[in-house]
Amino acid sequence: MDDEFKEAISQKQVYKMRGTFKAYLFERYENYGTVEAKDVYANLDKNVYTIEHIMPQTLTPSWMDSLGERADEIHDTWLHRLANLTLTGYNSNLSNNTFIEKREGKGGYKDSGLRMNQKIATKDSWGINELEERNADMIKRALEIWSYPTTEFVPVEKEFESCSLDDENYDLKGREIVKYSYLDIEQPVTSWAEMFENIVKYLHERDKSVLNSLIFQETDDYDSKAYFSNDKSLLRTALKIDNNIYVEKNTSTITKIRILRRLFTLFNLDPMDLIFYLKEEKNVRSSNDLDEIRKKYWAYVIPCLQNKTMYRGTFNNASVTTSNTLSGSFGMSGFAINCIANIDCVRVELCISTSDKEKNESVFDKLYSHKIEIENQLGTQLKWDRADQYKACYISYSINQVSVNNENDWPKMKQFHCEWADKLLEAMINYLMNPKEKRYSDIAGTFREWALTKENIHLDIKRSARSYTRFTTDGMNEIIPKIPGCPSGWNSENHYFYEIVNIEKQPSYIKLVLSNKNSTDEFKQICNKINKIYPSGNQKDDWLWRQIFKSETINIGDEINKDEIFKFLDLCMEEILKFEKILKDKLNETV
């Protein structure tokens, strides 16, 4: 259990979490174990504190230099992880400054009164070593804060199971409700329909403008609008809420829950405050069961998803999760393509969630201004959710009447996720990326396409990014075999990669890089022999990285010509095969 927790908190894209969850996480890290507590919740809510990226979201030339030749890789991997985040009251002062300026400047880490920043202030630089060290420290502290409890206590069997409106870990299909609680006030009911009626009427009495706006004004909230009307003849079983306001009563339990979730959003209320109490039932699926089902589903989907979105590399780093959401990135900080697998539907969405709410809304509005073109390209209507009451905005497409609980639905769900994760992004990419960003994204996609056409090389999609397309070859695998149980600097069993370089303002080429991290004596001996044949620029005894081969280079023009790029890479491959043959022959001579 600890290993699973450590891996999750280490790799989680914490910056992309909901604000309330992030606030809780940083409040605990700052205040756990001290009586001199800071009011982190209030200060975050008032924007006195903000969550700061130590390594900034946009790399300046100074940061590129300090991070070294693997700057893009470090940035892509660590940017939004916990190890690179902290609290500050002076984010605008720190911004994209160098680490020394962030440490020494006004409101910098040395001046900070926050405990989280004390150790950061002792560092002379901020790179991969510091990130890995802080990651280990944060994991250790997390195990202290949220230690897994042990007890011999056996609780008395509960009279009723309970779940909240926000809880997707329960399949409510076929379950009976006996009462509900809202804001700690319990109300017995005989059916889900009675509960639904009570809650909708209560919400309307609380604020009559919301349903009136939904029914009588133009809105893109098609999901909700379909169940409400001012004309009861348009509904199958109309339930009167108020004069000229009716809601469809003849719906399934799952549909009622979906409607209530949407209403709570429209009324700006917390769905966790609405609790349902359920009659006991045999063979009810637990949250642990659902966790395992989701892990199994994502394991089934991810290979296809990575292959389908290979051109942009959106899900290169996707890993199996217990969450209902699998997030993919495409080189724009604060943007994600999310695949969602629920118990009553599947969805693909573009999530716009930078730290700047105004920027999110501006990007959403820009996309919305092209709504007709985008939807015509896709051949369907999308759901456009500006979500003004929240920071993030969403644009999505979904299908209903499928469930992650039903394995018979999985082929249809997989096909949907793989098809629409790619289609949704491609329909919007020209409006999201500036020409320079899109150009480098297209070049990286072309490199990956080329690699997939070659039988004697093995593309590693997971470890490829916009800046580096990584692959291994049959020939080099014979020279440098994998080392099981000894993860390299890429966290792979192989300790080398050929990398196709795609860095701004630099020519493209292929290089061979070795990683000495967690290596064996046998590996070091091979590397020493290689170094005598092809001397590396790094001759240190304690080297971590060595480059031993570099191909011819090419300057790719503004117009990307796929055939020309493929022809260039084919010539590079001929260089590689020649290099590997010479290297193998010379190594055999030294035996």
C-alpha positions in Angstrom: 0.0 0.0 0.0 2.8 2.4 0.9 4.6 1.7 -2.5 1.4 2.5 -4.4 0.9 5.7 -2.4 4.5 6.8 -2.9 4.3 6.3 -6.6 1.0 8.2 -6.9 2.1 11.2 -4.9 5.4 11.3 -6.6 4.1 11.3 -10.2 0.8 13.1 -9.7 0.4 16.3 -11.8 -0.5 18.1 -8.5 -0.8 21.5 -10.1 -3.7 20.3 -12.3 -5.7 19.1 -9.3 -8.8 20.9 -8.1 -8.1 24.0 -6.0 -9.7 22.6 -2.9 -7.6 19.4 -3.1 -4.4 21.4 -3.7 -5.2 23.7 -0.8 -5.6 20.7 1.6 -2.3 19.2 0.4 -0.2 22.3 0.9 -1.9 23.2 4.2 -0.9 19.8 5.6 2.6 20.0 4.3 3.0 23.5 5.8 1.3 23.0 9.2 1.6 19.3 10.1 3.5 18.9 13.4 3.6 22.5 14.5 1.4 24.7 16.7 2.6 27.8 14.8 0.2 27.2 12.0 -0.4 29.4 9.0 -3.9 30.0 7.7 -3.1 28.5 4.3 -6.8 27.9 3.3 -7.8 31.6 3.8 -4.6 33.0 2.2 -5.0 30.8 -0.9 -8.7 31.7 -1.1 -7.8 35.5 -0.9 -4.9 35.1 -3.3 -2.5 36.2 -0.6 -0.7 32.9 -1.2 -0.4 31.2 -4.6 1.1 27.9 -5.6 4.5 28.6 -7.2 6.5 26.6 -9.8 10.1 26.7 -8.6 11.2 25.7 -12.1 8.9 28.1 -14.1 6.2 27.1 -16.5 8.1 28.9 -19.3 11.8 28.2 -19.6 14.0 31.3 -20.2 17.4 30.9 -21.8 18.9 31.2 -18.3 16.8 28.3 -17.1 17.6 26.3 -20.2 21.3 26.7 -19.5 21.1 25.8 -15.8 19.1 22.7 -16.5 21.5 21.5 -19.2 21.0 19.6 -22.4 18.1 17.7 -21.0 16.2 20.8 -20.0 13.1 20.0 -22.1 12.8 16.5 -20.7 13.2 17.7 -17.1 10.7 20.4 -17.7 8.1 18.1 -19.3 8.5 15.5 -16.5 8.7 17.6 -13.4 6.9 20.9 -14.0 3.6 20.2 -12.3 4.8 17.5 -9.9 4.8 18.1 -6.1 8.6 18.3 -6.0 8.6 21.5 -8.1 5.8 23.3 -6.3 5.7 25.4 -3.2 3.7 28.2 -1.5 4.6 31.8 -1.8 3.0 35.2 -1.2 5.2 36.8 -3.9 4.5 34.8 -7.1 4.4 37.9 -9.3 7.9 38.9 -8.0 9.3 35.5 -8.6 7.7 34.7 -12.0 10.3 33.3 -14.5 13.3 34.6 -12.6 16.5 32.5 -12.3 16.6 30.2 -9.2 19.2 32.5 -7.5 16.9 35.5 -8.1 14.0 33.5 -6.7 16.1 32.6 -3.7 17.7 36.0 -2.9 15.1 38.5 -4.2 12.4 40.4 -2.3 9.9 37.8 -1.1 12.2 35.1 -2.2 12.8 31.7 -0.5 15.4 33.1 1.9 12.9 35.8 3.1 10.0 33.4 3.3 8.2 32.7 6.6 6.8 29.5 5.2 8.4 26.2 6.5 8.1 24.7 3.0 10.6 27.1 1.6 13.3 26.7 4.3 15.2 23.9 2.6 14.7 25.3 -0.9 16.5 28.4 0.3 19.6 26.3 1.1 20.1 25.2 -2.5 22.5 26.8 -4.9 20.7 25.6 -8.0 17.5 23.9 -9.1 17.8 20.9 -11.4 17.2 17.2 -11.6 19.2 16.4 -8.5 17.4 18.9 -6.4 14.0 17.8 -7.8 14.7 14.1 -7.0 16.0 15.0 -3.5 12.9 17.1 -2.7 10.6 14.4 -4.2 12.1 11.9 -1.7 11.7 14.4 1.1 8.1 15.1 0.2 7.3 11.4 0.0 8.8 10.8 3.4 6.8 13.6 4.9 3.6 12.4 3.2 4.1 9.0 4.9 4.2 10.7 8.2 1.2 12.9 7.6 -1.0 10.3 6.0 0.3 7.1 7.6 -1.7 4.0 6.9 -3.6 3.1 10.0 -3.4 -0.2 11.7 -6.1 -1.3 14.2 -7.6 -4.4 15.7 -10.9 -2.7 16.1 -13.8 -4.3 14.3 -16.6 -1.8 13.7 -20.2 -2.5 14.3 -22.0 -3.2 11.1 -23.5 0.0 9.8 -27.3 0.3 9.5 -27.0 1.9 6.1 -24.3 2.5 3.5 -23.9 6.1 2.4 -22.4 8.0 -0.5 -22.4 11.6 -1.6 -23.7 13.1 -4.8 -20.0 13.7 -5.8 -19.1 10.0 -5.2 -18.7 8.0 -8.4 -17.4 4.9 -6.6 -20.9 3.6 -6.2 -23.1 2.0 -8.8 -26.5 3.2 -7.7 -28.4 1.1 -10.3 -30.8 -1.1 -8.5 -30.0 0.4 -5.1 -32.8 1.6 -2.7 -32.6 4.9 -0.9 -34.1 5.2 2.7 -33.1 8.7 3.5 -30.9 11.6 2.5 -29.0 14.3 4.3 -28.3 17.8 3.1 -26.3 20.2 5.2 -26.6 17.7 8.1 -30.4 17.7 8.0 -31.8 14.2 7.4 -35.0 13.5 5.5 -36.6 10.0 5.1 -37.8 9.1 1.7 -39.4 6.1 0.0 -37.8 6.4 -3.4 -35.2 8.1 -5.5 -38.0 10.0 -7.2 -39.2 11.5 -3.9 -35.6 12.6 -3.1 -35.2 14.1 -6.5 -38.4 16.1 -6.3 -37.5 17.4 -2.8 -34.0 18.5 -3.8 -35.0 20.2 -7.1 -37.8 22.1 -5.4 -35.5 23.1 -2.5 -32.8 24.4 -5.0 -35.4 26.4 -6.9 -36.8 28.0 -3.7 -33.2 28.9 -2.9 -32.6 30.7 -6.2 -35.4 30.9 -8.8 -33.2 32.6 -11.4 -31.3 29.5 -12.2 -34.1 27.3 -13.6 -35.8 30.3 -15.2 -32.5 31.1 -17.0 -32.1 27.4 -18.1 -35.5 27.2 -19.6 -36.2 30.7 -21.0 -32.7 31.8 -22.2 -30.4 30.6 -24.9 -27.9 28.1 -23.4 -25.5 25.4 -24.6 -26.3 23.3 -21.6 -28.1 20.7 -23.7 -27.8 17.9 -21.2 -29.7 19.8 -18.5 -32.1 21.7 -20.8 -33.4 18.4 -22.2 -35.1 17.5 -18.8 -36.6 20.9 -18.1 -39.4 22.7 -19.9 -42.1 25.4 -19.5 -44.5 23.1 -21.5 -45.4 19.9 -19.6 -46.7 18.3 -22.8 -43.1 18.1 -24.0 -42.1 15.8 -21.2 -43.2 12.2 -20.7 -44.0 12.5 -16.9 -43.9 16.2 -16.0 -43.2 17.2 -12.4 -44.3 20.7 -11.6 -41.6 22.7 -9.8 -43.2 26.2 -10.1 -45.5 28.1 -12.5 -44.3 27.3 -16.0 -41.4 25.2 -14.8 -41.5 21.4 -15.1 -38.9 18.6 -14.9 -38.9 15.1 -16.3 -39.7 12.6 -13.5 -39.7 9.4 -15.6 -35.9 8.9 -15.6 -33.5 6.3 -14.2 -31.7 6.7 -10.9 -28.4 7.3 -12.7 -30.0 10.0 -14.9 -31.5 11.7 -11.8 -28.1 11.7 -10.2 -26.5 13.2 -13.3 -29.2 16.0 -13.4 -28.6 16.8 -9.7 -24.8 17.0 -10.2 -25.3 19.5 -13.0 -27.8 21.5 -11.0 -25.4 21.7 -8.0 -22.8 23.1 -10.4 -25.3 25.7 -11.8 -26.4 26.7 -8.2 -22.7 26.8 -7.2 -23.2 24.3 -4.4 -20.9 21.5 -3.2 -22.2 18.0 -4.2 -20.4 16.5 -1.3 -23.0 18.0 1.1 -25.8 15.8 -0.3 -25.5 12.4 1.3 -27.6 9.3 0.3 -28.3 6.4 2.7 -28.8 3.1 1.1 -30.4 -0.2 2.1 -27.9 -3.0 2.5 -27.7 -5.3 -0.5 -25.7 -8.4 -1.2 -22.9 -8.3 -3.7 -22.7 -4.5 -3.8 -19.6 -3.3 -5.6 -17.2 -1.6 -3.3 -14.9 1.3 -4.2 -12.0 -1.0 -4.1 -13.7 -3.2 -6.7 -14.3 -0.1 -8.9 -10.6 0.9 -8.5 -9.5 -2.5 -9.8 -12.0 -2.3 -12.7 -10.7 1.1 -13.7 -7.1 0.0 -13.6 -8.0 -3.0 -15.8 -9.9 -0.7 -18.2 -7.1 1.8 -18.6 -4.5 -1.0 -19.0 -6.7 -2.2 -21.9 -7.1 1.3 -23.4 -3.7 2.9 -23.0 -1.7 1.0 -25.7 -4.3 1.9 -28.3 -4.6 5.4 -27.1 -0.9 6.0 -27.2 -0.7 4.6 -30.8 -3.7 6.6 -32.0 -2.4 9.9 -30.5 1.2 9.2 -31.3 1.5 12.2 -33.7 1.1 14.7 -30.9 2.4 12.4 -28.2 -0.6 13.3 -26.0 -0.7 10.2 -23.9 3.0 9.2 -24.1 3.3 9.3 -20.3 0.0 7.9 -19.5 0.0 5.2 -16.8 -2.7 2.9 -15.3 -4.7 4.7 -12.7 -7.7 4.0 -10.3 -9.2 7.4 -11.3 -12.1 7.7 -13.7 -10.0 10.3 -15.6 -6.9 9.7 -17.7 -5.1 13.0 -18.7 -2.8 13.6 -21.6 -0.7 16.7 -22.5 0.4 18.1 -25.9 3.1 20.6 -25.1 1.0 23.5 -23.7 1.2 24.0 -20.0 -2.2 24.2 -18.3 -4.0 22.3 -21.2 -5.0 18.7 -21.2 -7.0 16.2 -23.2 -8.9 14.1 -20.6 -10.5 10.7 -21.2 -13.2 9.9 -18.7 -14.7 6.5 -18.0 -17.8 6.6 -15.7 -20.4 4.2 -14.6 -23.0 5.8 -16.9 -21.1 7.4 -19.7 -17.7 8.0 -21.4 -16.4 11.4 -22.3 -13.4 13.1 -23.9 -12.8 16.7 -23.0 -10.3 19.6 -23.6 -9.5 21.0 -20.2 -8.2 24.6 -20.1 -6.8 25.0 -16.6 -3.9 27.4 -16.4 -3.3 29.3 -13.2 -4.9 32.4 -14.7 -8.7 32.2 -14.8 -8.9 35.2 -17.2 -6.6 33.5 -19.6 -8.6 30.3 -19.4 -11.8 32.2 -20.3 -10.1 34.1 -23.0 -8.9 30.9 -24.7 -12.3 29.3 -24.3 -14.0 32.4 -25.8 -11.5 32.3 -28.8 -12.4 28.6 -29.4 -16.1 29.4 -29.0 -15.9 32.0 -31.6 -14.9 29.2 -34.0 -17.6 26.9 -32.7 -19.3 26.4 -36.1 -16.1 25.6 -37.9 -14.9 23.1 -35.2 -18.3 21.3 -34.9 -18.6 21.2 -38.7 -15.2 19.6 -38.9 -16.2 17.0 -36.2 -19.7 16.5 -37.6 -21.4 16.8 -34.2 -22.2 19.3 -31.5 -19.9 19.6 -28.5 -20.7 20.6 -24.9 -19.1 24.0 -24.2 -18.7 24.7 -20.5 -17.1 28.0 -19.6 -17.7 27.2 -15.9 -17.5 30.8 -14.8 -17.7 29.9 -11.1 -14.6 27.8 -11.4 -11.1 28.4 -12.8 -11.0 25.8 -15.5 -13.1 25.6 -18.7 -14.1 22.4 -20.6 -15.1 21.5 -24.1 -16.3 17.9 -24.4 -18.1 15.1 -26.3 -19.7 12.1 -24.6 -21.8 9.0 -25.2 -24.2 7.5 -22.7 -25.6 4.0 -22.0 -22.1 2.5 -21.5 -20.5 1.7 -18.2 -16.9 1.0 -17.1 -18.5 -1.7 -14.8 -19.6 -3.7 -17.9 -16.7 -5.3 -19.7 -19.0 -5.9 -22.7 -19.0 -2.1 -23.2 -15.2 -1.8 -23.1 -14.6 -2.3 -26.9 -17.0 0.5 -27.7 -15.6 2.7 -25.0 -12.0 2.1 -26.1 -12.9 2.9 -29.7 -14.6 6.1 -28.6 -11.7 7.3 -26.4 -9.0 6.5 -29.0 -10.9 8.1 -31.8 -12.1 11.2 -30.0 -9.0 12.0 -28.0 -7.3 12.5 -31.3 -10.2 14.1 -33.2 -11.0 16.7 -30.5 -7.4 17.9 -30.3 -6.8 18.1 -34.0 -10.0 20.1 -34.5 -8.8 22.8 -32.1 -5.0 22.7 -32.4 -4.8 25.5 -34.9 -6.7 27.8 -32.6 -4.7 26.8 -29.5 -1.1 26.8 -30.7 0.8 29.6 -32.3 2.5 28.8 -35.7 5.9 28.2 -34.0 4.4 25.8 -31.4 2.5 23.9 -34.0 5.5 23.6 -36.3 7.6 21.9 -33.6 4.7 19.7 -32.6 4.3 18.7 -36.3 8.0 18.0 -36.7 8.0 15.7 -33.6 5.0 13.9 -35.0 6.7 13.4 -38.3 9.8 11.9 -36.5 7.6 9.4 -34.7 5.8 8.5 -37.9 9.2 7.7 -39.5 10.3 5.6 -36.5 7.2 3.5 -36.8 7.9 2.6 -40.4 11.3 1.0 -39.5 11.3 -2.7 -38.6 14.8 -2.8 -37.0 14.2 0.1 -34.6 11.9 0.3 -31.6 10.2 3.6 -30.8 9.7 4.3 -27.1 6.5 6.4 -27.2 6.4 6.8 -23.4 9.8 8.3 -23.2 9.5 10.5 -26.3 8.6 14.2 -26.1 8.4 17.1 -28.4 12.1 17.8 -28.1 13.4 14.2 -28.3 12.0 11.2 -30.2 13.7 8.1 -28.6 14.2 4.7 -30.0 16.5 1.6 -29.6 17.9 -0.7 -32.3 18.4 -4.4 -32.6 22.1 -3.8 -33.3 22.8 -1.6 -30.2 20.7 -4.0 -28.0 23.3 -6.7 -28.8 26.1 -4.4 -27.7 24.4 -2.9 -24.7 21.8 -5.3 -23.3 19.1 -4.2 -20.9 19.8 -4.3 -17.1 16.6 -5.6 -15.4 15.8 -4.1 -12.1 18.3 -1.2 -12.6 16.3 1.9 -13.9 18.4 4.3 -16.1 18.2 8.0 -16.1 15.1 7.6 -18.3 13.6 5.1 -15.8 14.0 2.3 -18.3 15.9 -1.0 -18.2 17.9 -0.1 -21.3 20.7 2.4 -20.5 20.9 4.0 -24.0 18.7 5.7 -26.5 19.0 7.1 -29.9 17.4 10.5 -29.8 16.0 12.5 -32.8 16.6 16.1 -31.6 13.9 18.8 -32.2 14.9 21.9 -30.3 14.0 25.5 -31.3 16.6 27.4 -33.3 18.8 24.3 -33.6 19.2 21.9 -36.5 17.8 18.4 -36.2 19.9 15.3 -36.0 20.1 11.8 -34.3 22.5 11.2 -31.4 23.3 8.2 -29.2 23.2 8.9 -25.4 24.3 6.5 -22.6 23.0 6.7 -19.0 25.2 5.5 -16.2 22.5 5.8 -13.5 22.0 2.5 -11.5 24.4 0.7 -13.9 26.4 -2.5 -13.3 30.2 -3.1 -13.5 29.7 -5.0 -16.7 27.9 -2.0 -18.3 30.7 0.4 -17.1 33.3 -1.9 -18.7 31.4 -1.9 -22.0 31.2 1.9 -21.9 34.9 2.3 -21.1 35.7 0.2 -24.2 33.3 2.2 -26.3 34.9 5.4 -25.0 38.3 4.3 -26.2 36.9 3.8 -29.7 34.6 6.8 -29.8 35.8 9.3 -27.1 33.0 11.2 -25.4 33.1 14.8 -24.5 32.4 13.8 -20.9 35.5 12.0 -19.5 34.5 12.2 -15.8 34.8 9.0 -13.7 31.4 9.7 -12.2 29.6 10.6 -15.4 25.9 10.3 -15.6 25.4 10.9 -19.4 27.6 10.4 -22.4 27.0 11.1 -26.1 29.0 8.8 -28.4 27.4 9.3 -31.8 25.9 12.3 -33.7 24.5 12.1 -37.2 24.5 14.7 -40.0 22.2 17.6 -39.3 19.3 19.2 -41.2 17.7 22.6 -40.9 14.0 22.0 -41.4 12.3 24.9 -43.2 9.1 26.7 -42.3 7.2 24.4 -44.7 7.4 20.9 -43.3 8.0 18.4 -46.1 7.4 14.9 -44.8 9.1 13.2 -47.7 12.3 15.3 -47.3 12.4 14.6 -43.5 11.9 10.8 -44.1 14.7 10.9 -46.7 17.0 12.7 -44.3 16.2 10.2 -41.5 16.8 7.3 -43.8 20.3 8.6 -44.5 20.8 9.0 -40.7 19.8 5.4 -40.3 22.4 4.3 -42.8 25.0 6.2 -40.7 23.7 4.4 -37.5 23.9 0.9 -39.1 27.5 1.7 -40.3 28.5 3.0 -36.9 27.1 0.0 -35.1 28.9 -2.4 -37.4 32.2 -0.7 -36.9 31.7 -0.5 -33.2 30.8 -4.2 -32.9 33.8 -5.2 -35.0 36.2 -3.1 -32.9 34.7 -4.4 -29.6 35.2 -8.0 -30.8 38.8 -7.2 -31.6 39.4 -6.2 -28.0 38.0 -9.4 -26.6 
